[in-house]
Amino acid sequence: MIYTSGVIGNSDVEESLETLQDNKLAVVCNKLDLKPEDRLLDIGCGWGTLVAYASKNSGCDATGVTLAKNQAKFGTDRIEKNGVRVL
């Protein structure tokens, strides 16, 4: 989901790829209307980008599942560095 598309937030401003991807994550989280009391399960989470974004920006309990050990470790480490609790 992350690498294949982005959302243009303002067509009058040149936005970086990272900004376009953050815009897309914001659209997804807003569409889901995530709140701190919600739980999100991302199956096939890859590097855990949606999980990290959702938990950081909405405070929800987000869980990602992936078969890739390296991706799981990377995602877990990144989330822990951002001060989010990892189980």
C-alpha positions in Angstrom: 0.0 0.0 0.0 2.7 2.5 0.9 5.0 2.2 -2.2 2.4 2.1 -4.9 0.5 5.4 -4.5 0.3 8.7 -2.8 -2.3 11.4 -2.2 -1.7 15.0 -3.3 -2.8 17.3 -0.5 -2.3 20.6 -2.3 -1.9 20.7 -6.0 -0.4 24.2 -5.8 2.6 22.9 -3.8 5.2 20.4 -4.8 5.1 17.7 -2.2 7.8 15.0 -1.6 7.1 11.3 -1.9 7.2 11.0 1.8 4.6 13.7 2.2 2.4 12.1 -0.5 2.6 8.8 1.4 1.8 10.5 4.8 -1.2 12.2 3.1 -2.4 8.7 2.1 -2.0 7.3 5.6 -3.9 10.3 7.0 -6.8 9.6 4.5 -6.9 5.9 5.6 -6.8 6.7 9.3 -9.4 9.5 8.9 -11.7 7.2 6.8 -11.5 4.6 9.6 -12.1 7.4 12.2 -9.5 5.9 14.5 -9.7 6.8 18.1 -7.5 5.9 21.1 -10.0 3.2 22.2 -10.0 1.5 18.8 -8.0 -1.5 17.7 -6.4 -1.9 14.2 -5.1 -5.1 12.7 -2.9 -4.8 9.6 -2.5 -8.2 8.1 0.5 -8.2 5.7 1.8 -5.0 7.3 5.2 -5.1 5.6 7.5 -2.7 7.4 4.7 -1.6 9.7 4.2 1.9 8.3 0.5 2.0 8.7 0.7 0.5 12.2 3.3 3.1 13.3 1.4 6.0 11.7 -2.0 5.0 13.1 -0.8 4.4 16.7 1.3 7.6 16.7 -1.4 9.9 15.2 -4.6 8.4 16.6 -3.4 6.7 19.7 -5.2 3.5 18.8 -4.0 0.0 19.6 -2.5 -1.0 16.3 -1.1 -4.5 15.5 0.7 -5.6 12.4 1.3 -9.2 11.2 3.9 -10.2 8.6 5.6 -13.4 7.6 8.9 -11.5 6.9 11.2 -11.7 10.0 13.4 -8.7 8.9 10.3 -6.5 8.3 8.8 -7.5 11.6 12.0 -6.6 13.4 12.4 -3.3 11.6 8.8 -2.3 12.3 9.0 -3.3 15.9 12.3 -1.4 16.4 10.9 1.7 14.7 7.7 1.7 16.7 9.7 1.3 20.0 11.9 4.2 19.0 8.8 6.4 18.6 7.8 5.6 22.1 4.9 3.3 21.3 4.3 0.2 23.4 5.2 -3.0 21.6 3.8 -6.4 22.8 
